[in-house]
Amino acid sequence: MIKKLEKPLLVTEPSLPRYEDYIDTIKKIWSTKWLTNQGVFHNDLECKIKNFLKVDYLTLFCNGHSALDCAIKQLRFTKEKWPKIGGEIITTPFTFVSTTHAISMNGFTPIFCDIKADDYTIDEDKIEGLITDKTVAIVCTHVYGFPCNVERISQLAKKHDLKVIYDAAHAFGVEVNGVPIGNFGDMSMFSFHATKVYNTIEGGALAYSNVALQNKLNLMRNFGILDTEEIASFGINAKMNEFQAAMGIENLKYVTKNIQNRKNAAQIYYKELSRIPGIKLVDLKQNIKYNYSYMPILIDEKCFGISRDQLYDKLTQYNIYPRKYFYPLISNTPIYKHPNTQNNIADYVAKSILCLPLFADIQKEDVEYVCKIINDISRNT
């Protein structure tokens, strides 16, 4: 009988810098009394992340959702084709609800496109069939850090004069054919939430190549205020504060090492779980540099012997807490459900996917333990 873990093993755990380093950094805030509004740490971090991601321009935000919200707002008011309200945006149903909320709460209708069974990203071959005279943009998610087919999506966007926004919340540090992921589409949103590969406690950013967006985004994240006597545009409060920025500066020193640690753990999962019938893993491609943001496994109930939900329940008995991520499927929720929506693959994946514990500081022994438990469950079903 395998004993359960004494301490809960969660699906993720935030990466933190050395306590002493962070304290030494934030001590400076007490002398300047500058807590927000593009302080020294904020501006320094904005430059550092831009360089790390190798993008042309980057704007920081207080969180990823605010960044995505502003991306849609900006394109909405800078593209003549876009109506003030209405219009459709093609997107994926297999994502965090923030993606869809940002579309809907800006007055647009999300049109859900099914996903691919091999990497869970939007099926680029099904996008064109959903394009109408109401379509204004495509909003795609790089799911679990697995990038969308950016080349094909770019071709479709140019053909139909559509904007492309990528939800790259999971994709910090990912590259396709040697090109950093933030260089695709009109804008890419990154999330720096505590659960991500790289975090600023909470936080987010937009990466883009159009310099004209820089001033507009700077204004938008600060109520549209140009100076003490002029409000130049519409805007919201979406600024990153100095404590977040300080955490980001310290965490950025470790992100390359942390991604390598994640890779090491993922390789153990791949080695051990690929042997178990009924478990499907995403095939990793040679032309992509991954960040190992999550460790998803797909459970084939008929072959594995029990369902995803049953496996989840059994793992919790051993103090292992994976996550049914993403579940429920966005297009199946009451506020977004539409009778004519067909997302058969996404529906199956949402009911069958399970993300196992994976984070920078996870111990090799814990990964091996999870694999051993899953293997034991498989053999005894």
Disulfide bonds with the S-S distance in Angstrom:
none
